């Protein structure tokens, strides 16, 4: 794949790392849920 900007490529690579690393994707989702809950309370 190709991206016009380095920022886009870095974002995709970071997400790929999360998916490929055992347990990291769930940690990421848990952290999002933690902060989203704090914002809406």
trRosetta pair geometry for C-beta under 8 A, 3 or more apart (Angstrom, degrees):
i j d omega theta_ij theta_ji phi_ij phi_ji
1 12 7.5 -101 89 155 142 167
3 6 7.5 133 98 -91 117 17
3 8 3.9 -162 -168 92 140 120
3 9 4.4 -164 43 -55 137 83
3 12 7.1 -176 -48 4 142 135
4 8 7.0 53 49 25 63 142
5 8 4.9 97 69 2 88 101
5 9 7.4 -160 98 -1 50 86
6 9 5.5 -59 -153 40 41 112
6 10 6.1 42 152 -22 73 105
7 10 5.8 -55 -147 36 30 112
7 11 6.5 33 154 -22 63 105
8 11 5.8 -53 -150 32 31 112
8 12 6.5 27 155 -14 64 106
9 12 5.9 -56 -148 38 32 109
9 13 6.2 30 155 -17 66 109
10 13 5.7 -57 -144 40 30 111
10 14 6.3 34 155 -23 65 105
11 14 5.8 -54 -150 33 29 112
11 15 6.5 26 154 -14 63 106
12 15 5.8 -56 -149 38 32 109
12 16 6.2 34 152 -21 65 107
13 16 5.5 -51 -144 36 33 115
13 17 6.4 40 153 -23 64 102
14 17 5.7 -51 -152 32 31 114
14 18 6.7 33 150 -19 63 102
15 18 5.6 -51 -152 32 36 113
15 19 6.5 32 153 -16 67 105
16 19 5.8 -56 -148 38 33 109
16 20 6.0 22 158 -12 68 114
17 20 6.0 -63 -139 44 26 105
17 21 6.0 19 165 -17 66 114
17 24 7.3 -52 132 107 74 156
18 21 6.3 -62 -139 37 23 104
18 24 4.9 -136 -146 119 60 110
18 25 5.0 107 151 -87 91 67
18 28 5.1 14 -153 -30 137 153
19 24 8.0 -78 -27 79 14 102
19 25 5.4 54 -101 -76 45 127
21 24 3.8 32 90 5 113 135
21 25 7.5 155 66 -27 75 74
23 26 5.8 -60 -160 41 50 109
23 27 6.2 52 147 -23 77 106
24 27 5.4 -54 -149 37 37 115
24 28 6.3 43 152 -24 68 103
25 28 5.6 -53 -153 33 32 116
25 29 6.5 28 151 -15 65 105
26 29 5.7 -53 -146 39 34 109
26 30 6.2 38 153 -22 66 106
27 30 5.7 -54 -146 36 30 114
27 31 6.4 31 154 -21 64 106
28 31 5.9 -57 -151 34 28 111
28 32 6.6 28 152 -18 63 104
29 32 5.6 -51 -149 35 34 112
29 33 6.3 34 153 -18 66 106
30 33 5.7 -57 -149 39 31 111
30 34 6.3 37 151 -25 65 105
31 34 5.5 -48 -146 31 32 116
31 35 6.6 21 159 -9 64 105
32 35 6.3 -63 -150 42 28 101
32 36 6.0 23 157 -17 67 113
33 36 5.8 -57 -137 40 28 108
33 37 6.2 32 160 -22 63 108
34 37 6.1 -61 -155 33 23 111
34 38 6.7 20 152 -17 60 108
35 38 5.6 -53 -149 35 36 113
35 39 6.5 38 154 -23 66 103
36 39 5.7 -51 -150 31 34 113
36 40 6.6 13 160 -4 65 111
37 40 6.4 -71 -147 45 28 97
37 41 6.3 33 160 -34 66 109
38 41 6.1 -51 -142 20 28 113
